[in-house]
Amino acid sequence: MGNLQTSHPAEIDEELKSDPRWQLLARILVTEPFQKSHRLPALLCYLAEHSIRGHLEALTEQRIGTAVFGKRPGYSPTEDSSVRVHVRQLRLRLHEYFAREGRDDPMVVDVPKGSYELVFESARARPALHIASPDPERVPAPVEIQPAASRAWLWPALFCVAIIAAAVCATGWVRAVRAHQNAQVPWPLSAVVQSGKQTRIVVSDGGSMLRLLADKEFSLDQYLSPGFFGSMTPSRMDNNLSRLVTYISDSQITSFADTLVASTFMKLAGPASKDLLVCTARDLNRREIDEGNFVFVGGPTSNPWVSLFADKLNFEVVEDGVGGKMYFRNRKPLPGEQPAYEGLRYTGSGGEDYATISLLPGSSGQGNVLILQGLREEGTEALAILLADENNRTELQRALQIQNDAREPIYFEALIRARTVAGAPVSFKIVATRLISP
């Protein structure tokens, strides 16, 4: 059995290691759902150590955020929900464990809602179903019973009605279940949303807007470094600006367009939506990207993860200086195509914006990646509208000459032009397409 690691390994004594509760957590952490996660094992270890030791003062949202997630001391949990989001995920993973691998464990552990203290109890102590006694004030008035001779026909009739009703209900239920189970995820979502396989929808990180204050460009490696937000902070700020920078650094902010994309996926995924996990770019780590399916929303300035796949794409997002005009560079223009496609100068204005939707194999060859890049929010929002409508998806298939019944994913890239009015897309057109060799 492996040893659990916490934020203070030196403080783990033999008494704690021999505690049955600690040993239960060791068994849980070696299961596949926890092995694939970076944050949840650290969170579980922290909660376990302080729950078992009785250090309840360490189990506040702010203390957890600072110790486990590297938040700056004094950050505002009201404005940053990352601890609550991960605790909900932890609670679900624990429930899954005891429903599967740990169903025969003599002890169970849970994180009750509204608390961060782990609760351990015997599996036999799980509360039984409580059946309430009838309220005497609600007992219906007695019904007058007719003589047996006058109601001899009643029981056979009621029996037949009951049989027919049961048959109708059973037939309707079976049809509903089959329709629910057989509901297919539409193309191209079907390449990245598969029942039983987790898909992460990674939305853009509004915190990257700090680059406008620092007037700095950044790479994915810089973005993933612990001191990234500090490096984007001006050395001298007045109190108002300092509060704004702190808010942006500590909060998980994304755009309306990204939220619309995520909700569109949830709706179209149907029963498979249970396997979708939405997170911001800052919540992903390098190890997690090697397995599973991913949907990346946003361009490299707001979602740096897309830079991992830039060399596989023909249309490259270019920013003319920090905060400058943005356009797609057409690396290999075909006849009739332009060398560059410039979008809106600012979000919220009217005119034309551009976006690309691309399907690629994952970086390690396991799983697929769907990338939705808009130069501005309007372009990203247009992609959500495209995916939400069956006719629009069919039009994209025709442009790519892709058959819906293809057995293997066909990787592609498509450039979309969106016409906008007052910051909202009103129409779009497929401008150019490419098929991508895996």
C-alpha positions as CSV (number, residue, x, y, z in Angstrom):
1,M,0.0,0.0,0.0
2,G,1.4,3.4,-1.0
3,N,1.9,6.2,1.5
4,L,-0.3,9.2,1.3
5,Q,1.4,12.5,0.7
6,T,0.2,15.8,2.2
7,S,1.4,19.4,2.1
8,H,3.5,18.6,5.3
9,P,5.0,15.1,4.7
10,A,7.4,15.4,7.6
11,E,4.5,15.7,10.1
12,I,2.9,12.3,9.1
13,D,3.7,10.0,12.0
14,E,3.4,6.3,12.4
15,E,0.2,6.6,14.4
16,L,-1.5,8.3,11.5
17,K,-0.1,5.9,8.9
18,S,-1.5,3.0,10.9
19,D,-4.9,4.6,11.3
20,P,-7.6,2.5,9.4
21,R,-9.1,5.8,8.1
22,W,-5.7,6.8,6.6
23,Q,-5.3,3.3,5.1
24,L,-8.8,3.6,3.5
25,L,-7.7,6.7,1.8
26,A,-4.6,5.1,0.5
27,R,-6.7,2.4,-1.2
28,I,-8.9,5.1,-2.7
29,L,-6.0,7.2,-4.1
30,V,-4.6,4.3,-6.1
31,T,-7.8,3.9,-8.1
32,E,-7.9,5.1,-11.7
33,P,-10.1,8.2,-11.2
34,F,-7.7,9.7,-8.7
35,Q,-4.6,8.6,-10.5
36,K,-5.7,10.7,-13.5
37,S,-6.3,13.8,-11.5
38,H,-3.7,16.2,-10.2
39,R,-5.7,18.4,-7.8
40,L,-8.1,15.9,-6.2
41,P,-5.4,13.6,-4.5
42,A,-3.8,16.6,-2.9
43,L,-7.2,18.0,-1.8
44,L,-8.2,14.6,-0.3
45,C,-4.9,14.2,1.5
46,Y,-5.2,17.7,3.1
47,L,-8.8,17.1,4.2
48,A,-7.9,13.7,5.5
49,E,-4.9,14.7,7.5
50,H,-6.6,17.6,9.3
51,S,-9.9,15.8,9.7
52,I,-8.2,12.8,11.4
53,R,-6.0,15.0,13.6
54,G,-9.0,17.1,14.5
55,H,-7.4,20.3,13.2
56,L,-10.8,21.8,12.1
57,E,-9.5,25.3,12.0
58,A,-7.5,24.3,8.9
59,L,-10.6,23.2,7.1
60,T,-11.9,26.6,6.0
61,E,-12.3,27.4,2.3
62,Q,-9.6,30.1,2.4
63,R,-7.0,27.9,4.2
64,I,-7.7,25.1,1.8
65,G,-7.3,27.4,-1.2
66,T,-4.0,28.7,0.1
67,A,-2.5,25.3,1.1
68,V,-3.7,23.1,-1.7
69,F,-4.4,25.4,-4.7
70,G,-1.6,28.0,-4.1
71,K,-3.9,31.0,-3.7
72,R,-2.4,34.1,-2.2
73,P,-3.0,34.6,1.5
74,G,-6.2,36.6,2.2
75,Y,-7.8,35.8,-1.2
76,S,-11.6,36.1,-1.4
77,P,-13.4,32.7,-1.6
78,T,-16.5,34.6,-2.5
79,E,-15.0,35.7,-5.8
80,D,-13.0,32.4,-6.4
81,S,-15.1,29.2,-6.3
82,S,-12.2,26.8,-7.2
83,V,-12.2,25.1,-3.8
84,R,-16.0,24.5,-3.8
85,V,-15.8,23.2,-7.4
86,H,-13.1,20.7,-6.6
87,V,-14.8,19.6,-3.4
88,R,-17.9,18.8,-5.3
89,Q,-15.8,16.7,-7.8
90,L,-14.2,15.0,-4.8
91,R,-17.6,14.1,-3.3
92,L,-18.7,12.6,-6.6
93,R,-15.5,10.6,-7.0
94,L,-15.9,9.2,-3.5
95,H,-19.5,8.2,-4.2
96,E,-18.3,6.5,-7.4
97,Y,-15.6,4.6,-5.5
98,F,-18.0,3.2,-2.9
99,A,-20.4,2.2,-5.6
100,R,-17.8,0.3,-7.4
101,E,-14.3,-0.7,-6.2
102,G,-15.1,0.1,-2.5
103,R,-18.6,-1.4,-2.3
104,D,-17.3,-4.2,0.1
105,D,-15.2,-1.8,2.2
106,P,-16.2,-2.0,5.9
107,M,-15.8,1.8,6.2
108,V,-17.0,4.7,4.1
109,V,-15.8,8.3,3.9
110,D,-17.8,11.3,2.7
111,V,-17.6,15.1,2.5
112,P,-20.9,16.3,3.8
113,K,-22.4,19.3,1.9
114,G,-21.6,22.6,3.7
115,S,-18.5,21.2,5.4
116,Y,-14.9,20.4,4.5
117,E,-14.4,17.9,7.3
118,L,-14.3,14.2,6.2
119,V,-16.7,12.0,7.9
120,F,-15.8,8.3,8.4
121,E,-18.4,5.7,9.4
122,S,-19.0,2.0,9.3
123,A,-20.6,0.8,6.1
124,R,-23.2,-0.9,8.2
125,A,-24.1,2.4,9.8
126,R,-25.5,3.9,6.6
127,P,-29.0,5.2,7.4
128,A,-31.9,2.9,6.3
129,L,-34.8,4.3,4.3
130,H,-37.3,5.9,6.7
131,I,-41.0,5.4,5.9
132,A,-43.1,8.1,7.4
133,S,-46.3,7.1,9.3
134,P,-49.5,8.4,7.7
135,D,-50.9,11.7,9.0
136,P,-54.1,10.9,10.8
137,E,-55.5,14.3,9.8
138,R,-55.1,13.3,6.1
139,V,-56.7,9.8,6.3
140,P,-59.6,9.9,3.8
141,A,-63.1,9.5,5.0
142,P,-64.5,6.0,4.9
143,V,-66.2,4.8,1.7
144,E,-69.5,3.1,1.9
145,I,-69.1,-0.6,0.9
146,Q,-71.7,-1.9,-1.5
147,P,-73.3,-5.4,-1.0
148,A,-71.2,-8.2,-2.6
149,A,-73.9,-9.1,-5.1
150,S,-74.0,-5.7,-6.6
151,R,-70.2,-5.4,-7.0
152,A,-69.3,-9.0,-8.2
153,W,-68.2,-7.6,-11.5
154,L,-65.9,-4.9,-10.0
155,W,-62.8,-6.9,-9.1
156,P,-62.4,-8.6,-12.6
157,A,-62.8,-5.3,-14.2
158,L,-60.4,-3.5,-12.0
159,F,-57.9,-6.4,-12.5
160,C,-58.1,-6.0,-16.3
161,V,-57.7,-2.2,-16.1
162,A,-54.7,-2.7,-13.9
163,I,-53.1,-5.1,-16.3
164,I,-53.7,-2.9,-19.3
165,A,-52.4,0.2,-17.4
166,A,-49.3,-1.7,-16.3
167,A,-48.6,-2.8,-19.9
168,V,-49.0,0.7,-21.3
169,C,-46.7,2.2,-18.6
170,A,-44.1,-0.6,-19.1
171,T,-44.1,-0.1,-22.8
172,G,-43.7,3.7,-22.5
173,W,-41.0,3.3,-19.9
174,V,-39.0,0.8,-22.1
175,R,-39.3,3.1,-25.1
176,A,-38.2,6.1,-23.1
177,V,-35.2,4.3,-21.7
178,R,-34.2,3.0,-25.0
179,A,-34.5,6.4,-26.7
180,H,-32.5,7.9,-23.9
181,Q,-29.7,5.2,-24.0
182,N,-29.6,5.2,-27.8
183,A,-29.5,9.0,-28.2
184,Q,-26.5,9.7,-30.4
185,V,-24.2,12.7,-29.9
186,P,-24.2,14.6,-33.2
187,W,-21.2,15.2,-35.3
188,P,-18.6,16.7,-34.8
189,L,-19.2,16.4,-31.0
190,S,-19.3,12.7,-31.4
191,A,-15.6,12.6,-31.9
192,V,-14.9,14.1,-28.5
193,V,-18.0,13.1,-26.4
194,Q,-18.3,9.4,-25.8
195,S,-20.3,7.7,-23.1
196,G,-18.1,6.3,-20.3
197,K,-15.1,8.4,-21.3
198,Q,-14.4,11.8,-19.7
199,T,-14.3,14.9,-21.8
200,R,-12.9,18.2,-20.4
201,I,-14.3,21.4,-21.8
202,V,-11.5,23.9,-21.1
203,V,-12.8,27.5,-21.3
204,S,-10.6,30.6,-21.6
205,D,-9.0,32.2,-18.6
206,G,-10.1,35.8,-18.1
207,G,-7.0,36.3,-15.9
208,S,-4.9,36.4,-19.0
209,M,-6.1,40.0,-19.6
210,L,-3.5,41.1,-17.1
211,R,-1.1,40.9,-20.0
212,L,-2.7,44.2,-21.2
213,L,-1.5,45.9,-18.0
214,A,2.0,44.4,-18.2
215,D,2.2,44.9,-22.0
216,K,3.7,41.4,-22.2
217,E,3.2,38.4,-24.4
218,F,3.5,34.9,-22.8
219,S,4.0,31.3,-23.6
220,L,2.3,28.2,-22.3
221,D,5.3,27.4,-20.1
222,Q,5.2,30.9,-18.6
223,Y,1.5,30.6,-18.0
224,L,1.9,27.4,-16.1
225,S,4.7,28.8,-13.9
226,P,3.7,29.5,-10.3
227,G,4.6,33.1,-10.5
228,F,2.8,33.9,-13.7
229,F,0.2,36.3,-12.4
230,G,2.8,38.1,-10.3
231,S,4.9,38.6,-13.4
232,M,1.9,40.2,-15.1
233,T,1.4,42.7,-12.3
234,P,2.7,46.3,-12.7
235,S,5.3,47.2,-10.0
236,R,3.4,50.4,-9.0
237,M,-0.3,50.6,-8.6
238,D,-2.8,52.7,-6.7
239,N,-5.2,51.0,-4.3
240,N,-8.1,50.8,-6.8
241,L,-5.9,49.2,-9.5
242,S,-4.3,46.9,-6.9
243,R,-7.8,45.6,-5.9
244,L,-8.8,45.1,-9.5
245,V,-5.6,43.1,-10.2
246,T,-6.0,41.0,-7.1
247,Y,-9.6,40.2,-8.1
248,I,-8.6,39.2,-11.7
249,S,-5.7,37.1,-10.4
250,D,-7.8,35.2,-7.8
251,S,-11.0,34.8,-9.7
252,Q,-12.0,32.3,-12.3
253,I,-13.4,34.5,-15.1
254,T,-14.5,33.4,-18.5
255,S,-16.6,34.9,-21.3
256,F,-20.2,34.7,-22.2
257,A,-19.3,33.0,-25.5
258,D,-17.3,30.3,-23.7
259,T,-20.2,29.7,-21.3
260,L,-22.5,29.4,-24.3
261,V,-20.2,26.8,-25.9
262,A,-20.2,24.7,-22.7
263,S,-23.9,24.8,-22.3
264,T,-24.4,23.8,-26.0
265,F,-22.2,20.8,-25.4
266,M,-24.1,19.8,-22.3
267,K,-27.4,20.0,-24.2
268,L,-26.2,18.1,-27.3
269,A,-24.4,15.4,-25.3
270,G,-27.6,14.1,-23.8
271,P,-27.0,11.1,-21.5
272,A,-23.2,11.4,-22.1
273,S,-23.2,14.9,-20.5
274,K,-22.5,13.1,-17.2
275,D,-19.0,12.5,-18.5
276,L,-18.3,16.2,-19.3
277,L,-16.2,18.3,-17.0
278,V,-15.9,22.1,-17.5
279,C,-12.8,23.8,-16.2
280,T,-10.8,27.0,-16.9
281,A,-7.5,26.9,-18.6
282,R,-5.7,27.6,-15.3
283,D,-7.2,24.4,-13.7
284,L,-5.6,22.1,-16.2
285,N,-2.1,20.6,-15.8
286,R,0.3,19.2,-18.3
287,R,-0.1,15.6,-17.2
288,E,-3.8,15.5,-17.5
289,I,-3.7,16.4,-21.2
290,D,-2.2,13.1,-22.2
291,E,-5.4,11.1,-21.9
292,G,-9.0,11.6,-22.7
293,N,-10.9,13.9,-25.0
294,F,-10.7,17.7,-24.8
295,V,-12.6,20.8,-26.1
296,F,-10.5,24.0,-25.9
297,V,-12.4,27.2,-26.2
298,G,-10.6,30.4,-27.1
299,G,-7.4,31.5,-28.8
300,P,-3.8,31.4,-27.5
301,T,-4.0,34.7,-25.7
302,S,-6.9,33.5,-23.5
303,N,-6.4,29.8,-23.6
304,P,-2.7,29.1,-24.0
305,W,-3.3,25.3,-24.3
306,V,-4.2,25.7,-27.9
307,S,-0.6,26.6,-28.7
308,L,0.2,22.9,-28.3
309,F,-1.6,22.2,-31.5
310,A,-0.7,25.3,-33.5
311,D,1.8,23.5,-35.7
312,K,-1.0,21.2,-37.0
313,L,-3.3,24.0,-38.1
314,N,-3.2,26.1,-41.3
315,F,-5.0,29.1,-39.8
316,E,-2.9,30.7,-37.2
317,V,-4.1,33.3,-34.7
318,V,-1.9,36.4,-34.8
319,E,-2.0,39.5,-32.5
320,D,-0.4,42.6,-33.8
321,G,1.3,43.6,-30.5
322,V,-0.3,43.1,-27.1
323,G,-3.9,44.3,-27.4
324,G,-3.5,45.1,-31.1
325,K,-5.5,44.0,-34.0
326,M,-6.1,40.2,-34.4
327,Y,-6.3,38.1,-37.5
328,F,-5.9,34.6,-38.8
329,R,-2.8,34.0,-41.0
330,N,-3.5,31.7,-43.8
331,R,-0.2,29.7,-44.0
332,K,-0.9,28.1,-47.3
333,P,-3.6,30.0,-49.2
334,L,-5.5,28.1,-51.8
335,P,-6.9,29.7,-55.0
336,G,-9.5,32.3,-54.0
337,E,-8.4,32.5,-50.4
338,Q,-6.9,35.5,-48.7
339,P,-3.5,35.4,-47.0
340,A,-5.0,36.9,-43.8
341,Y,-8.5,37.4,-42.3
342,E,-8.8,40.3,-39.8
343,G,-11.5,40.3,-37.2
344,L,-13.2,43.0,-35.1
345,R,-11.0,45.6,-33.5
346,Y,-12.8,45.3,-30.2
347,T,-15.4,43.0,-28.6
348,G,-18.8,44.6,-28.7
349,S,-18.4,46.4,-32.0
350,G,-20.1,45.6,-35.3
351,G,-18.6,44.2,-38.5
352,E,-16.9,40.9,-39.3
353,D,-15.2,38.5,-37.0
354,Y,-13.5,35.2,-37.8
355,A,-13.3,31.9,-36.0
356,T,-12.0,28.4,-36.6
357,I,-13.3,25.0,-35.5
358,S,-10.7,22.2,-35.7
359,L,-10.8,18.5,-34.8
360,L,-7.4,16.9,-34.1
361,P,-6.0,13.8,-32.6
362,G,-4.8,14.1,-29.0
363,S,-1.2,15.0,-28.2
364,S,-0.4,11.4,-27.1
365,G,-2.6,9.7,-29.7
366,Q,-5.2,8.8,-27.1
367,G,-8.5,10.7,-27.5
368,N,-9.4,13.6,-29.7
369,V,-9.3,17.4,-29.4
370,L,-11.8,19.9,-30.6
371,I,-10.6,23.5,-30.7
372,L,-12.9,26.5,-31.1
373,Q,-11.0,29.7,-31.6
374,G,-12.7,33.1,-32.2
375,L,-10.6,36.2,-32.7
376,R,-13.1,38.0,-30.5
377,E,-16.1,36.7,-28.4
378,E,-18.4,37.2,-31.4
379,G,-16.5,34.6,-33.4
380,T,-16.6,32.1,-30.6
381,E,-20.3,32.7,-30.0
382,A,-20.9,32.1,-33.7
383,L,-19.3,28.7,-33.4
384,A,-21.7,27.8,-30.5
385,I,-24.6,28.8,-32.7
386,L,-23.3,26.7,-35.6
387,L,-22.9,23.6,-33.4
388,A,-26.3,24.0,-31.8
389,D,-28.3,23.7,-35.1
390,E,-28.6,20.5,-37.1
391,N,-28.8,22.3,-40.5
392,N,-25.6,24.3,-39.7
393,R,-23.7,21.1,-38.8
394,T,-24.9,19.5,-42.0
395,E,-23.7,22.5,-44.0
396,L,-20.3,22.2,-42.4
397,Q,-20.2,18.5,-43.2
398,R,-20.9,19.2,-46.9
399,A,-18.2,21.8,-47.0
400,L,-15.7,19.3,-45.7
401,Q,-17.2,16.4,-47.7
402,I,-17.4,14.3,-44.6
403,Q,-19.9,11.5,-44.3
404,N,-21.8,11.3,-41.0
405,D,-21.5,7.5,-40.8
406,A,-17.6,7.5,-41.0
407,R,-16.3,4.8,-38.6
408,E,-13.1,6.7,-37.7
409,P,-12.9,10.4,-36.9
410,I,-12.0,12.6,-39.9
411,Y,-9.8,15.5,-38.7
412,F,-10.4,18.9,-40.2
413,E,-10.2,22.6,-39.8
414,A,-12.8,25.2,-41.0
415,L,-12.6,29.0,-41.0
416,I,-15.9,30.8,-40.3
417,R,-16.8,34.4,-40.9
418,A,-19.4,35.9,-38.6
419,R,-21.3,39.2,-39.3
420,T,-22.0,41.0,-36.1
421,V,-24.3,43.8,-35.0
422,A,-23.7,45.5,-31.6
423,G,-21.5,42.7,-30.4
424,A,-23.9,39.8,-31.4
425,P,-23.4,37.5,-34.4
426,V,-26.3,37.6,-36.8
427,S,-25.1,35.3,-39.6
428,F,-22.0,33.3,-40.5
429,K,-20.4,31.7,-43.6
430,I,-17.9,28.9,-44.0
431,V,-14.9,30.6,-45.8
432,A,-12.3,27.9,-46.0
433,T,-11.8,24.3,-45.0
434,R,-8.9,21.8,-44.7
435,L,-8.7,18.1,-44.0
436,I,-5.9,17.2,-41.6
437,S,-3.8,14.0,-41.7
438,P,-3.5,12.4,-38.3
